[in-house]
Amino acid sequence: MATNMGLKRARKAQRRKQVVAQKRRAEVLEASLPARVLRAAQAPIQHCFLTESVFDIGMGTLILARGATRHHLALSSFLIDVFCVGIKDVIFESVDNEVFEMYMEATDAGSPMISVDPSYARKLMRDLAAWSQSIGFAPHRDFAAVERIFGDTSADASDAVFRFGRDGKPMYIPGPNDTASLIQRRIAQLQKYLSHDGIETAA
């Protein structure tokens, strides 16, 4: 009898542990980046901006912000290199309007931003990611998750055609934080995919 009671208690304790573990897994999943992005994608698009001169200077920022109101926004920002590396960095965070305005002022000060259609922006992101990957540069690790902020916006709704690289050729421009070893690795990557004559670099 005592043995049976002990087994029952052990089974109950095991079930409780399983329930607690499942609850914790659910909480972690709910707080994960993909889950937060998908929730944010349900809200209306409030802003979509792109660096105006991105195809002239090679580098720029694309910003998409959603929110039920303009007072609190889910901000997604993509640092892009249309000359070579593709999607270099990705940011996703919840901000109030004051922080968003400050972020926009700082970004716009570096290079003026213009409003673009979200379908154009999504097509640019997808085409750039595919192109840069074809020459050996995978997009930032968070790109796949954060790109879903576009929600049901269709890239196919845009008929824009993009020409990446400078004059059609990949040109690697090292960033201010790129180390000597990173620069060497990236040039080596280009050499794997292209002939030497097709490679350009800028210090």
Secondary structure, 3 states (H helix, E strand, C coil): CHHHHHHHHHHHHHHHHHHHHHHHHHHHHHHCHHHHHHHHCCCCEEEEEEECCHHHHCEEEEEEEECCCCCEEEEEEEEEECCCCEEEEEEEEEEEHHHHHHHHHHHHHHCCEEECCHHHHHHHHHHHHHHHHHCCCCCCCCHHHHHHHHCCCCHHHCCCCCCCCECCECEECCCCCCCHHHHHHHHHHHHHHCCHHHCEECC
